[in-house]
Amino acid sequence: MENNGQVSTTWLINRAIKSINNIKLSSVNEDSEIVREIRDALNELESIRIYFDTVNEPDLIDYAIYREKAAIIKLSYLLKKAKCKAGA
């Protein structure tokens, strides 16, 4: 069973995919800046998750947690921005 952080991350990733699909449906170019930013943020989040799984030192684990939180906040912001753009 996944912990709350993993469930939240999974939910956020699914929300990101849905937002990208909404942007596509609203006739915004698939290569638009917001879609690229969301994809980059998802890649960053995945990279952080991999890093987290490879570190053993408590300080580096804390660092990974803070990076993940920051990446989630960034992705949430981008999703809000995409939602506004899709609704426009």
Secondary structure, DSSP 4 states (H G I P E B T S, - for coil): ---HHHHHHHHHHHHHHHHHHHHHHTT--TT-HHHHHHHHHHHHHHHHHHHHHH--SHHHHHHHHHHHHHHHHHHHHHHHHHHHHHH-
